[in-house]
Amino acid sequence: MTHPYPDPGQQVFNDHRNLLFSVAYRILGTAVDAEDAVQDAWIKWSAADRSQVAEPKAYLTRIVSNLAMERLRSTRHKRETYVGPWLPEPILTIADTADAVTNAESVSMAMLVVLESLSPLERAVFVLKEVFGFNHAEIAEAVERSEPAVRQAVHRAREHVQARRPRFTVDRPRQSEVTERFLDAATGGDINTLMELLSPDVTLWTDGGGKVRQALRPVVGAQTVAAWFAAIGTVTYQGVDPADMKADLVEINGGPGMVFSGSGRVIATVTFDFDADGRITTIHNVANPDKLRVIAGGRPRDLGTH
């Protein structure tokens, strides 16, 4: 039986659902876990005495932040015992939102990899302060800590991130151009062009999660990395013949990326970090099928901060 009156609480929740997912995804680094945290937040919201809630946005953000931190603590062991490098779960994003530049960096694979090395509390307070602009008092309430403890955690997290985040931001047209040229060179087996596009000490991180064959350690150096990608057009990969392999340029985690698919499934995603000259310094290649379900769904997300 359908309820004759829509639940106003559901409308309020739906109005903030996108924000809640954006917070949870940045804290967790996986879309599946972020969706679960949002679902759990809905259950808590449904059971709450909403007449006592003055500011639903702050209240819901607090719920989802705590759920995401709990979930992060419980998944830590899995990530530490993971086969090969653990990379965040890539998602398709929407370009050209009003605060696209800030969002792009805060949700990039590079930033999510750096955030992975923070404690759950540091990660949550950093995301709420630096990305969503919450003040220390609001964060203290959200994570149920004292304000001085939050200030300290924000300071530690900020220093840690600044020491490890990529140093350069390359303009979007240049990123897109390099990504496009890389894709053409890789699918055409053009090793010389690949070498041109790669920084000499480029590092390739591949995440197969033990489900598919991937390098278990980072692959370093332009020559080796170029040879790896130049083979795309000539070798069977995960049981897919090169002739059946399709590569698309898409927006992944706020920047240009590539999705490889074949035999009716997504096989891998590839994203880049760049140096000041626009050469590729880091490549993140996600091939674990468990982490490609959201990409396969094909629905881009707006990871805005409002």
Disulfide bonds with the S-S distance in Angstrom:
none
